[in-house]
């Protein structure tokens, strides 16, 4: 995450998030008057790092350069948000023209600070209708208060992976659809090894387990984090209390938080061959679409499937929803080649054939309506299950904030205490959490 300071503007350091925030515009302004038909070399910085991902990016660039022979693209991979923002702050010829980020939480900062250029004028000039091109949820997390400073570059949707063999052994016919069904099924799938240990847990709700961050699980309740003024409203939202009560009940149904936490400590790394789902220690778990490709490559000794994560019982009609995030792309405000840079951003994010080929290559969810309907998409039904989650009108992404992911970190720290049993005077504690989030937001604007 970025750690940079703007001159003549006070910034607030959030050590937990590793993020320095600013409400000031970047004083180094580029030009949107360049001729995109003239010869130019663009610098594109991105975060992909594995050989397969880098090849997919390079192949995309090759396709772009064939369409635009006057534009050459020099790509640099495995670049963090922090490094990108330091370079954009410094400006100059070494700074990138086109940037991408895996951290949608930071879009509010990118837009509010002016470090990433507003893309609406470019879309208007070239006739790209963003509302007809991209799902609303994705537009929501690539803009901040009317400033569309980024566009979605593939998406990530989260669903529930489940062990079909474990289901059959326990006599379970279908994945659960509500939280009460999830608790019932999880209990049936939980196998004790002894009084304080397990052979298998049905569904581990602990917030430190792999992708189980509170914000991803909380999405099933469709929470509103902020009111119209931008003030935190977690203490006012009834879903907050239902969320914590339900996750506590899920833990209790399988032996309680303490026993489950001890079991969690025996798991291997999420990306290793000792992954808890891969080794059969967990029968159901929350994860993104990329996990399917990893499971195919690992060849587990059981059959598995994908379904949406269950929803609260009083919101049963929203079943099929999930947490949505993804990669975002934008143009550096300091770039002197913004029109040429827009041609690259437009190709990467809105060209249907390109989006489909890139999604197939790195096993991410396509981010345009047209790409989602393309017959050229990978036909794997477990992969396509995530397309439906993305398309579900109830699916949720985190709302952008001027202080990036600071409020998400605050919620996570709070949730760790709740699941460990510190639930006394929950409403009063949530009010203090709201006050902390609002204070952090105010400080970032000062």
N, C-alpha and C positions, 0 to 999 in steps of 0.2 A: 504494500500500500504506500501511497505517496507520503513523502516527508520533505516538504519544501516551505519556504517563507517568501512572501511577497514584500517588497519594499514599501515603506510608508503605510503599512497596514498591520494592525495587531493580529496575531494568529494564536490559536489555542492548541496546545499539544495534548493529544489523547494517547497516552503511553500504551494503554491496553490495546488500542486499535492500530497503533503505529502510524497514526495519520495526523498530519498538520492541515488545518483547515483555514480557508480564507474566503471572505465575501468580496474581495476586490477583483476588478477586471485586470487582465494581463496588459501591462503597458506596452508590450511589444506586439503591435498589430501588423498582420500581413496584408496581402493584397488579393482581392477577388477580381482583378481586372486583367489577369494573365490570359493569354491565348492558348487554349488547350490543344490546339492543332500544331503548335510550335514544338520543336524538339525540347525535351526536358527529362530530367531524371528525378524521380520521386523517392524519398526515403520512407519506407513502411516498417514500423516497429510493432511487433506482436509478441504474445506470450507462449505460443506453442513451442514445444521443446522435443518431444519424442520423434524419432526418425520418421515414423509413418505420418505424423501430423505435419512435420516440416515439409515432407515431400508433397503432401496435399496442398499446402500453402504455395509452394514453389510451382506446382502444376497449375494452380489457379492464376498465378502471375504470368506464366507462359501463355495461358489462354487470353489473358487481358492484353498482353503485349502484341499478340497476333492481330487483335481487333484495333489496337492503337499503336501502330508501329513507331510513332513519334515519341511515345512515352515509355521510358525505361524505368523499371522499379527495382530498387535495391532493398531487399528485405533483411531485417535483423530479428531473429527469434529469441525466445526465452528471456524477454525483457519484462521486468516488473513495472507495476504502476508507479512505484517510487522513482525508478530510473527515468521513466517517460516524463513524469512531471518535473523532475529536476532539469531534464533537457529542455522542456518547453519553457520553463522559467528562465533558463539561461538564454534561449533563443540562438540566433546565429545560424550559419550554414550547416552546422553539424546536427541541428535539431531535426526531428522527423517531420514529414509533411502529413502522413496518414498514420493514425494510431489505433490500436485496439486494446481492449481490456476485458478480463474475465470478471471484473468486479462491478456488477451493476449498482451496488450500494453507493459507489462513488460518483455516479452520473450527476447527482445534484450539485456536487462540488465542481465537476468539470463545467457544467452549464453556468452556474452562478459566478464562478471565478472568471469566466471568459477565456479560459485556457483552450477550450474546444470551440470551434466556430459554429454558429447557428446554421443548420442545414436547410431550414425552410426556404430561404431565398434561392438556393441551388435547385431544390426540388421544383419550385415554382417556375424557374427559368427553363428547366429541362422537361417539364410536364410529368413529373412523378407524383402521383396521388398517394400519399402515405397511408391514408385511411383505407384505400382499396388494395394496397399492397401488403400491409403488415397487420397482424392481429392487434387488437386494442391493448391487451395486456403487455405486449412487447413495446408498443409505443409509449405506454405509461412509464416503463422503467428506462426508456432512452431519452426522456425529456424531463425538464424541471420548470414548473411554473410558466409554461408556454414556450420555453426555449428548447427546441429539438436539436440539441447539440450532438446527438449520436443516433445511429440506426442499429437495429439488431443484426448481428452476423452469426446466424444459427442460434438455437435456443437449447436449454436444458429443461426437461420436464421430469418431475419426480413421481414415482409410483411405488408399488409394493411388489417385491420379488417374493415368491413363495416356493417351497419345496413340495412338489407334487407327490413324491413318494411318501413323505411324512404325512401329508394329507390323507393319502389312501390308507396308510397304516392306522391312523386315528379315526377313520371313517368319516372324514370331512369331504363333502361333495363339491363345495364351491368356496371361493374366497369370501371373507366377510365384507359386508357393505356398510355397516354402521359400527360405531365404537363399542356398543354393547355386544355385538356379534364378534368383534375383534377380541374383546376380553374373554369371551366364551371359548373361541377357537384357540386363542393363545394358551389358555389354561389346559385344554385338551392336548396341545402339542408339547407342553412342558414336561420334561422327564427328569426326575431327580436322580442323582447318583448316590446321594446320602442326605443327611439332615441339612447340611449347609452348602451343598454343591449340586451341580446339574450335569446331566449328559446333553440335554438340549433345552433351549428356551423357545417358547412359541414366538413372542414378539418382544424385543427388549426396548422399553420406552425411554431408557436413560439418555439424558441430553448430551452426554459426552461420547456416545456410541456412534462412530463413523459419521454418517450424514444426518444424524438425528438432532441437529441444532434446533433450539426451540422455535425459531422463526419458520422453519420448514414444516414442522409438525403443526404449528399454530395456524398455518395457511388453510387447513381443513375446516377451520371455524370461520374463515372469511373475515378476519378482524379489521377494524379501522384503527390504525396507529395514531393518526393525527386528525384534528378537526379542520374546519375550513380556514382557520387562521394559522394553521401549522403547529398548534400546541398538542403535546402528547396527551392521549386520552385513554390510556390502558386501564386506569382505575374506574373509568366510567363505562367501559365496554363489558357487558355481561359475559361475552364469550371468553374473556380473559380468565374469569373465575371457573367457568365450565372447562376450559382447557386444562388448567392445573388440577382440577378435581378429577378429570378423566385420566390424565396421565398417571396420577397417583393410584387410581383404581386399577389401571392396567398393571402397574407394578405389584400391587397387593394381590392381584389374582394369580400371580406367578411366584409368590414367596416374599415379596417386599423389596424395597430399594436396596437395602444393605446386602442381602444375598445376591441380588442381581448385579450390583456393582462389583462385588468380589468376583463373580463369574466373568464380568466384562474385562477385568484385569488379566484374565487368562487368554484373551483373544490375540491373534496375530495382527500384524499391520493390515490396514484396509486394502492396500494395493499388493499385498503379498499372497503367496500360495497358502498362507494360514488364515486367510480371511474367514471370519466367523460363519458367514453364510455358505461359503464354498466348502468348509470342513464340516458342515452339518450341525454346528453348535447353536445356530439360530435358524428357525424354520421360516420366518417371515421377516423382511426388513425393508426399510425405506432406502431407495437409491435412484440414481438417474439412469437415463437410457444408455449411457456408455458402458454400464456394468454388464449389459447383455453381451456385448462383443467380448469383454474380458472373460465371461463365463464360457462362451463358445470356445475361446482359445484354451481355457484351463481344463475343459472337459470334465466337469464334476461327475461323480458316480451316482447321481440321481437326476431325475427329470425335474425341470423347474418351469415356472410360468410367471407372468406379469399381470397385475391388476391394479386399478386405482387404489390408493390408500383409503380406508374407510372414512366416513364422515360422521359428525355428531348425529345422534338419533333424531333430534328435532330439526335436522337439515337433510333428511334422507333424500330429498329431491335433488340435492346437489351432488349426489354420488357420481364420480367420474372426474371430479376436480383434482387439482394437485398444485404443488408449489412450482413456480416457473422462474427461471433465471436464464442467463446466457451470456454470450460474448457480445460486446458492443464495439462499433467502429466510428471514428470521427476524423475531423480535419483539424490539425493544429492551427490555432488562431495566428500564430507567428509565421505560418507558411507563406511564401511568396508565389506559390503555384496552386492556389486554392481551386481554381477551375479544373486544372488537370487532376488535382487530388480528388475532386468530386467525381470525376470519371471513374477513378479506381474504387472509391467508396460505393458508387452506384452499381458498378459491375459486381463487386463482392457481395453486396447486400440485396440487390433487387433483380439481378439477371437470373431468370428461373433456372435455366440449364446449369449455370454456375453454382447456384445455391444447392441444387439437387446433387450435383457431382461432389461438391465439398461435404455435404451432409452424409452421403454414402461413404465417403473416404474416411471420415473421422468419427462416424456413428453418432452424430448429433442431430437434433430435431431441426428440420427446415424452418425458416423464420418468415416465409411469405405464404400467402394464401395459395398462389399458383403452384409453388413448389410442393406444398403439402398435398396437392391433388395430382401431382405428376405421376404418370405410370412408370417412370424411370426410377422412382425411389426404391430402395431396398425393400423387397417383399416380405422379409422376415416379420411374422405377426407379432412377435414380442417387441420388436423395434417399433412397429406401427402402432402398438398400444399407446405409446407416448404421444403420438400425433393427436389421438383423441383427447388425451389429457390437456395438451396445449390448446386444442380447439374448444374445450369446455368453457362456457361463458362464466363459470364460477371459479375457475382457476385463478390463483393469486400470485402476484409478484410483490416484492417489498417496495413500498413507496420511496422515491428518491428523497433525500434530505440534504440540506446544505452542508451538514457535517458528516457526509458519507455514511459509513456503517457504524458510527458511534452509538446510535440508539440500539442497534442490533447487539453490540457488545454489552451494553448496559442491561438489556433484556436477558441475555444469556447468563451473565453473572447473577442476576436476580433469580433466574430459573434454577440454577444449580443449588441455591440455598433452599428454594421451595421443595425440590425433589428430595433433598436430604432431610427434610422434616421441619424446616424453619418456616412454618405457615401461620404462626400466630399473628393476629391483627393484619390479615392479608390486605384488606382494603387500605389501611393506613400506610402500609409498606408500599403498595402500588402507587399511592398518591406521592410518596417521596420519590419513587422511581420516575414518575411523570415530571416532577419538579427538577430532578437531576437532568433528564433528557432536555427539558426546556432550557435549563441554564446552560447546558453544553451548546445548544443551538444558538442562544443569544450571544454567548462568548465568541462563537465562530463568526458572527456577523459584525463584531465590534472592531 
